[in-house]
């Protein structure tokens, strides 16, 4: 509806340009907003104030000219000018009601667009080191990343989901030495425990599984460190896969950091950077001239004692993404990766591989604080030092965990209140939204039991009977759904869907409490059921984007 109104205004502006009332400059985007006070209309725009100076008119005079030039249409019932030049629009009731048959016809496709035009986009997310169970930060990344993929899919992109395993480097060596120590019967508090070893109970689980495996049953002294390393990484990869499956998160591709070394891709990238003249030696180290690409100082690529710094394989990895044909890449990572963005982008520019500046895109999420019983929960016995994703799923269930982890903007720190997430009350947004969906299902079951079967055709023919304030509010909310999806996908912000669903559920509950659905008047009854079913469909569509279930009873 907003886009329809914007198109009408653009038509009027172009006519004003043709009439020399506006200069022939490029027109700015027309911003359409929802009004805060419904007595001022349904939608409003500030375009007259934006263009008044160029037109040499007062905003109110230009607003008058715009309204006089808008083509005849069935969308606008009336309009007026408010304040310094805002234009308010009251949408015609027929136009508002038209959303119901559209939703019922399009069903699960309502809100979908083809804006992505089938272009390939790769979303990399989670990408946890295979050194321990997934923690709540990984869980937030999994929820946001998966929802981003779902958003991009419903807006026409061809999405590939990728998990990057950091299976090389010091942390993997620490994992192997930790498991080796457990094989030898040592504990984290014993003398001889690795200084940077992992302390969680899962290390003992890996050691027991290693010794129980027929391939390694004789290595009771843990002498085969390489075998321990491979076994531990495989064990934890499987553990992480099980957690992600329980979280309803899947991937199309898993990429191993180690393959970048074994395939020579890291060395090839380094040699290309040297050949392009963007490196230099200093104090025995190899440096990249990242300052030539906006960094505040140059960065070490190869340390003086040998070995590449962590951003170097990232450069080689992203070159590989580009070479695989992903002209759009989105990395969902923790905010602690912020410092690597400039370095990776600088390295990609220095490769001179025709990669555009600012590629790839990043979505960085802030930390999660878990609260239970009014106190912060910091430790999981199994992990040793942090709360795991598995803990949250076991405490709260998949649906609540997913919703809570995407309910706030990724840039905001998140307090996960376990007690709220399991509460069966209207304060719990997951319960509140799912109950709205279940409520409509319950009404339809009651209608069936009373042999008042919903006649969709009669309901659609009687929509003009939907005249209450609650019904009008609900219609306006439903009409906003496609735009909400488009904005959430454009801004890579799935929390917008979570917030919209809570508002839509509130609209449904308010209407339900104010009106009777199964009334004697069959035409009014079927019209109300048509609105209820349409609302149920949109709730289901939005919950699907969040990966949250839409129960039919609660």
C-alpha positions in Angstrom: 0.0 0.0 0.0 2.9 2.4 0.8 4.4 1.6 -2.5 1.2 2.3 -4.4 0.9 5.6 -2.6 4.5 6.5 -3.3 4.0 5.7 -7.0 1.0 8.0 -7.2 3.0 10.8 -5.6 5.9 10.2 -8.0 3.5 10.5 -10.9 2.3 13.8 -9.5 5.9 15.1 -9.0 6.8 14.2 -12.6 3.8 16.1 -13.8 4.8 19.1 -11.7 8.3 18.9 -13.4 6.6 18.9 -16.8 4.6 21.9 -15.7 7.9 23.7 -14.7 6.7 23.9 -11.1 9.5 21.6 -10.0 13.0 21.7 -11.6 13.9 18.7 -13.8 16.3 17.3 -11.3 16.3 13.7 -10.2 13.6 13.1 -7.7 14.3 11.9 -4.2 12.8 8.8 -2.8 9.3 9.4 -1.5 9.1 8.4 2.1 5.8 7.2 3.3 5.2 6.7 7.1 2.5 5.3 9.2 0.7 8.1 11.2 1.0 7.9 15.0 -2.5 9.3 15.4 -5.2 7.7 13.3 -7.3 10.8 13.4 -4.6 12.3 11.2 -5.0 9.6 8.6 -3.4 6.2 7.8 -0.2 7.3 6.0 1.8 10.5 5.6 4.7 11.9 3.6 7.1 14.9 4.1 7.9 15.1 0.4 6.6 18.7 0.1 9.0 19.9 2.8 11.9 18.0 1.1 11.3 19.7 -2.3 9.9 23.1 -1.2 13.2 25.0 -1.6 13.9 23.6 -5.1 10.3 24.6 -6.1 10.7 28.1 -4.6 7.4 27.6 -2.7 6.4 27.1 0.9 6.0 23.5 1.8 2.2 23.9 2.3 1.8 25.5 -1.1 3.8 22.7 -2.7 1.8 20.1 -0.8 -1.4 21.7 -2.2 0.0 21.4 -5.7 1.0 17.8 -5.2 -2.5 16.9 -4.0 -4.1 18.7 -6.9 -1.9 16.7 -9.3 -2.2 13.2 -7.9 -4.0 11.0 -10.5 -7.5 9.8 -9.8 -7.4 6.5 -7.9 -9.3 4.1 -5.7 -6.6 4.1 -2.9 -7.1 7.5 -1.3 -10.4 8.3 0.4 -9.3 11.8 1.4 -6.2 13.8 2.2 -5.1 16.9 4.1 -2.1 19.0 4.9 -0.9 19.2 8.4 1.6 21.4 10.3 4.5 22.8 8.2 3.6 20.7 5.1 3.0 17.1 6.0 0.5 15.4 3.7 -1.8 13.0 5.4 -3.8 10.3 3.5 -6.8 8.4 4.6 -6.9 5.0 2.8 -10.2 4.0 1.2 -11.9 1.1 3.0 -12.2 -1.0 -0.2 -8.4 -0.7 -0.6 -7.9 -1.7 3.0 -10.2 -4.7 2.7 -8.5 -5.9 -0.5 -5.6 -7.3 1.5 -7.8 -10.2 2.8 -8.5 -11.9 -0.6 -4.9 -11.3 -1.5 -3.6 -13.1 1.6 -6.1 -15.9 1.2 -5.1 -16.3 -2.5 -1.3 -16.1 -2.0 -1.2 -18.0 1.3 2.4 -18.8 2.2 3.6 -16.7 -0.7 2.1 -13.5 0.8 5.0 -11.2 1.5 7.3 -12.9 -1.0 9.0 -10.9 -3.7 11.5 -11.4 -6.5 13.7 -8.4 -5.7 16.8 -10.7 -5.5 16.2 -11.9 -9.1 17.7 -15.3 -8.3 21.1 -13.8 -7.8 23.5 -16.0 -5.8 24.2 -14.9 -2.3 26.3 -16.8 0.2 25.6 -16.4 3.9 28.3 -17.5 6.2 27.3 -17.9 9.9 28.1 -19.7 13.1 31.6 -20.8 11.9 32.5 -21.9 15.4 35.9 -23.3 16.1 35.6 -27.1 16.6 37.1 -26.8 20.1 34.0 -27.1 22.3 30.2 -27.0 22.4 28.3 -24.1 20.8 27.8 -21.3 23.3 24.9 -18.8 23.5 26.8 -16.4 21.2 27.1 -19.1 18.6 23.3 -19.6 19.2 22.6 -16.0 18.5 24.6 -16.1 15.3 22.9 -19.3 14.3 19.4 -17.8 14.8 20.2 -14.5 13.1 22.1 -16.2 10.2 19.4 -18.7 9.6 16.7 -16.0 9.7 18.7 -13.9 7.2 18.8 -16.9 4.8 15.0 -17.3 5.1 14.4 -13.6 4.6 16.7 -13.6 1.5 14.9 -16.7 0.1 11.4 -15.2 0.4 12.7 -12.0 -1.4 14.0 -13.8 -4.4 17.7 -14.5 -3.7 19.4 -17.9 -4.4 20.9 -18.5 -1.0 23.9 -20.8 -0.1 24.5 -21.3 3.6 28.1 -21.9 4.6 29.9 -22.9 7.8 33.6 -22.1 8.0 35.5 -24.4 10.3 38.7 -22.9 11.9 40.3 -26.3 12.2 43.9 -25.1 12.0 46.1 -23.1 14.4 46.9 -22.8 18.1 43.4 -23.4 19.4 43.2 -26.8 17.7 46.6 -27.7 19.2 45.3 -26.7 22.6 42.3 -29.0 22.1 44.5 -31.9 21.1 46.8 -31.4 24.2 43.8 -31.1 26.5 42.3 -34.4 25.2 45.8 -36.0 25.4 46.0 -35.0 29.1 42.6 -36.5 29.8 43.7 -39.7 28.1 46.7 -39.8 30.6 44.2 -39.4 33.5 45.0 -35.8 34.3 42.4 -33.2 35.3 42.3 -29.4 34.8 43.7 -28.8 38.4 46.5 -31.4 38.1 50.1 -30.6 37.6 51.0 -31.1 33.9 47.6 -29.8 32.6 48.2 -27.7 29.5 48.5 -24.0 30.4 45.9 -23.0 27.7 44.0 -26.3 27.9 40.2 -26.6 27.8 38.6 -27.4 31.1 35.1 -28.5 30.4 33.7 -32.0 31.0 33.3 -32.5 27.3 37.1 -33.0 27.1 36.8 -36.1 29.3 33.9 -37.3 27.1 36.2 -37.0 24.0 39.0 -38.8 25.8 36.8 -41.7 26.8 35.3 -41.9 23.3 38.8 -41.9 21.8 40.0 -44.8 24.0 36.8 -46.7 23.3 37.3 -46.4 19.5 38.8 -49.6 18.1 41.3 -47.6 16.1 42.8 -46.0 19.2 42.0 -48.4 22.0 45.7 -49.2 22.4 46.9 -45.6 22.6 46.5 -45.5 26.4 49.4 -43.2 26.8 48.1 -40.7 24.2 51.2 -40.8 22.2 49.5 -40.3 18.8 48.7 -36.6 19.1 47.8 -36.3 15.5 45.2 -39.0 15.8 43.9 -37.3 18.9 43.6 -34.0 17.0 41.7 -35.5 14.1 39.4 -37.5 16.4 38.6 -34.5 18.7 37.8 -32.2 15.8 35.5 -34.8 14.2 33.9 -35.5 17.6 33.1 -31.9 18.2 32.0 -31.2 14.6 29.4 -34.0 15.1 28.4 -32.5 18.5 27.9 -29.1 16.9 25.9 -30.6 14.0 23.6 -32.3 16.5 23.0 -29.0 18.3 22.3 -27.2 15.0 19.9 -29.9 13.9 18.0 -29.5 17.2 18.0 -25.8 16.5 16.6 -26.4 12.9 19.6 -24.9 11.3 21.2 -26.5 8.3 24.0 -25.7 5.9 24.7 -26.3 2.2 28.4 -26.3 2.5 31.1 -26.8 5.2 34.5 -25.2 4.4 37.7 -26.2 6.3 40.3 -23.6 7.1 43.0 -26.4 6.9 42.1 -26.9 3.2 43.3 -23.4 2.4 46.8 -24.5 3.5 46.8 -28.0 2.0 45.5 -26.6 -1.3 48.1 -23.8 -1.3 45.5 -21.1 -1.4 47.0 -19.1 1.6 50.4 -19.2 0.1 49.1 -18.2 -3.4 47.2 -15.2 -1.9 50.3 -14.1 0.0 52.5 -14.3 -3.1 50.0 -12.3 -5.1 50.0 -9.6 -2.5 53.8 -9.5 -2.6 53.8 -9.4 -6.4 51.3 -6.5 -6.3 53.6 -4.4 -4.2 51.4 -4.2 -1.1 53.8 -5.9 1.3 57.1 -5.1 3.0 59.5 -6.7 5.5 60.2 -5.1 8.9 61.7 -6.5 12.0 61.7 -9.9 10.4 57.9 -9.9 9.8 56.0 -9.5 6.6 53.5 -6.6 6.7 50.5 -5.7 4.5 50.0 -2.0 3.6 46.4 -1.9 4.8 46.7 1.9 5.4 46.5 2.3 1.7 42.9 1.0 2.0 41.7 3.0 5.0 43.2 1.1 7.9 44.7 3.1 10.8 48.0 1.2 10.6 49.6 -1.5 8.5 49.2 -5.1 9.7 51.5 -8.0 10.2 50.8 -10.9 7.8 53.7 -13.3 8.8 55.1 -13.1 12.3 58.8 -12.8 12.8 58.8 -16.3 14.5 56.9 -17.7 11.5 53.3 -18.5 10.8 50.6 -16.3 9.4 48.3 -14.0 11.5 44.6 -14.9 11.6 43.4 -12.5 9.0 45.6 -13.9 6.2 43.7 -17.2 5.7 40.5 -15.1 5.9 41.7 -13.1 2.8 42.4 -16.3 1.0 39.0 -17.8 2.0 37.1 -14.7 0.8 39.0 -14.7 -2.5 37.8 -18.3 -2.9 34.2 -17.2 -2.2 34.6 -14.6 -5.0 36.1 -17.1 -7.4 33.1 -19.4 -6.7 30.9 -16.8 -8.1 29.4 -15.2 -5.0 29.1 -11.5 -6.0 27.2 -11.0 -2.8 28.5 -12.5 0.5 27.1 -11.8 4.0 29.1 -12.8 7.0 27.2 -13.1 10.3 29.7 -13.0 13.1 30.2 -11.9 16.7 31.1 -8.3 17.4 34.6 -9.4 18.4 35.3 -9.8 14.6 34.9 -6.1 14.0 38.7 -5.5 13.8 39.1 -8.0 11.0 36.7 -6.4 8.6 39.0 -3.6 7.5 42.0 -6.0 7.2 40.1 -8.6 5.1 38.7 -5.9 2.8 42.1 -4.3 2.4 43.7 -7.6 1.6 41.0 -8.3 -1.0 41.5 -4.9 -2.6 45.3 -5.5 -2.6 44.8 -8.7 -4.5 43.5 -6.7 -7.5 41.0 -9.4 -8.3 38.2 -7.0 -9.4 36.5 -7.4 -6.0 34.5 -4.2 -5.3 35.4 -2.1 -2.3 33.2 -2.8 0.7 32.8 -6.5 -0.2 31.7 -8.6 1.7 28.8 -7.4 3.9 28.9 -8.1 7.6 26.3 -8.5 10.3 27.9 -8.4 13.7 25.9 -9.5 16.8 26.6 -8.3 20.3 27.0 -10.5 23.4 24.2 -12.4 25.1 23.7 -12.4 28.9 21.7 -15.3 30.3 19.5 -14.7 33.3 17.7 -17.3 35.4 16.0 -16.9 38.7 17.1 -13.2 38.7 20.8 -14.1 38.5 23.2 -14.2 35.6 24.1 -17.8 34.5 27.8 -17.9 33.5 28.9 -21.5 33.7 27.8 -24.8 32.2 29.3 -27.9 33.8 29.8 -29.5 30.4 31.4 -26.5 28.8 33.3 -25.5 31.9 33.1 -21.7 31.4 30.0 -20.7 29.4 26.4 -21.4 28.8 25.8 -23.6 25.8 23.2 -23.4 23.1 22.2 -26.9 24.1 21.5 -25.6 27.6 19.1 -23.0 26.3 17.3 -25.4 24.0 16.8 -27.9 26.9 15.6 -25.2 29.3 13.4 -23.2 26.9 12.7 -25.2 23.8 13.7 -24.5 20.3 11.0 -21.9 19.4 11.5 -19.7 22.4 15.3 -19.9 22.1 15.2 -18.9 18.4 12.7 -16.1 18.9 14.5 -14.5 21.9 17.9 -14.6 20.1 16.6 -12.6 17.1 14.1 -10.4 19.0 16.5 -7.5 19.3 18.8 -5.8 16.7 22.0 -7.6 16.3 23.9 -4.4 17.2 22.2 -4.5 20.7 23.3 -6.6 23.6 20.7 -9.2 24.5 19.5 -10.3 27.9 18.0 -13.8 27.6 15.6 -14.2 30.5 15.1 -18.0 30.8 12.2 -17.6 33.2 10.3 -15.3 30.8 11.1 -17.6 27.8 9.3 -20.6 29.6 6.4 -18.5 31.0 3.0 -19.3 29.7 1.8 -15.7 29.9 1.2 -12.7 27.7 4.5 -11.3 28.9 6.3 -14.0 26.9 6.3 -12.7 23.3 6.7 -16.2 21.9 3.7 -17.6 23.8 1.8 -14.4 23.0 2.3 -14.7 19.2 1.8 -18.5 19.0 -1.3 -18.2 21.1 -2.7 -15.7 18.6 -2.3 -18.3 15.9 -3.7 -21.1 18.0 -6.7 -18.8 19.0 -7.8 -18.6 15.3 -7.5 -22.3 15.0 -9.6 -22.8 18.1 -12.3 -20.5 16.7 -12.5 -22.5 13.5 -12.7 -25.7 15.5 -15.6 -24.2 17.5 -17.3 -23.2 14.3 -17.0 -26.8 13.0 -18.3 -28.2 16.3 -21.4 -25.9 16.1 -21.8 -26.7 12.4 -21.2 -23.1 11.4 -18.7 -23.9 8.7 -16.9 -20.9 7.3 -18.0 -20.0 3.8 -15.0 -18.2 2.3 -16.9 -16.9 -0.7 -19.7 -15.4 1.4 -17.0 -13.9 3.8 -15.2 -12.3 1.0 -18.4 -10.9 -0.4 -19.2 -9.4 3.0 -16.0 -7.7 3.9 -17.6 -4.3 3.9 -19.2 -5.3 7.3 -15.7 -5.1 8.9 -16.0 -1.6 10.2 -14.8 -1.6 13.9 -11.7 0.3 14.9 -10.0 -3.0 15.9 -10.8 -4.5 12.4 -9.4 -1.4 10.6 -6.2 -1.5 12.7 -5.8 -5.2 12.0 -6.3 -4.6 8.2 -3.6 -1.9 8.2 -1.2 -4.2 10.0 -1.8 -7.0 7.5 -1.2 -4.6 4.6 2.2 -3.6 6.1 3.5 -7.2 6.1 5.1 -7.3 2.6 6.8 -4.0 3.2 8.0 -5.2 6.6 9.6 -8.3 5.0 11.2 -6.2 2.3 12.7 -3.8 4.8 13.9 -6.6 7.0 15.6 -8.3 4.1 17.1 -5.0 2.8 18.5 -4.0 6.2 19.5 -7.6 7.1 17.4 -7.2 10.3 15.3 -10.2 11.2 14.3 -8.6 14.5 12.0 -6.4 12.5 9.9 -9.5 11.8 9.9 -10.5 15.4 8.7 -7.1 16.5 6.0 -7.0 13.8 4.6 -10.3 14.8 4.2 -9.2 18.4 2.3 -6.1 17.2 0.1 -8.2 14.9 -0.6 -10.7 17.7 -1.6 -7.8 19.9 -4.0 -6.6 17.2 -5.6 -10.0 16.9 -5.9 -10.4 20.7 -7.5 -6.9 21.1 -10.0 -7.7 18.4 -10.8 -11.1 19.8 -11.5 -9.6 23.2 -13.7 -6.9 21.7 -15.9 -8.8 19.3 -17.7 -12.1 19.0 -16.6 -14.1 15.9 -19.3 -16.8 15.8 -22.3 -14.4 15.6 -25.8 -15.3 14.3 -25.4 -13.1 11.2 -23.8 -15.5 8.8 -22.4 -12.8 6.5 -20.7 -10.9 9.4 -19.5 -14.2 10.9 -17.8 -15.3 7.7 -16.3 -11.8 7.1 -14.8 -11.9 10.5 -13.5 -15.4 10.0 -12.0 -14.3 6.7 -10.1 -11.6 8.5 -9.1 -14.1 11.3 -7.8 -16.7 8.8 -5.9 -14.0 6.9 -4.3 -12.9 10.2 -3.4 -16.5 11.0 -1.8 -16.9 7.6 0.4 -13.8 8.1 1.4 -15.0 11.6 2.4 -18.3 10.2 4.4 -16.7 7.4 6.3 -14.5 9.7 7.0 -17.3 12.2 8.3 -19.4 9.4 10.9 -16.7 8.6 12.0 -16.8 12.2 12.0 -20.6 12.1 9.4 -20.7 14.9 6.5 -23.1 14.9 2.9 -22.1 14.5 0.9 -24.4 16.8 -2.8 -25.0 16.3 -3.5 -25.6 20.0 -1.8 -24.5 23.2 
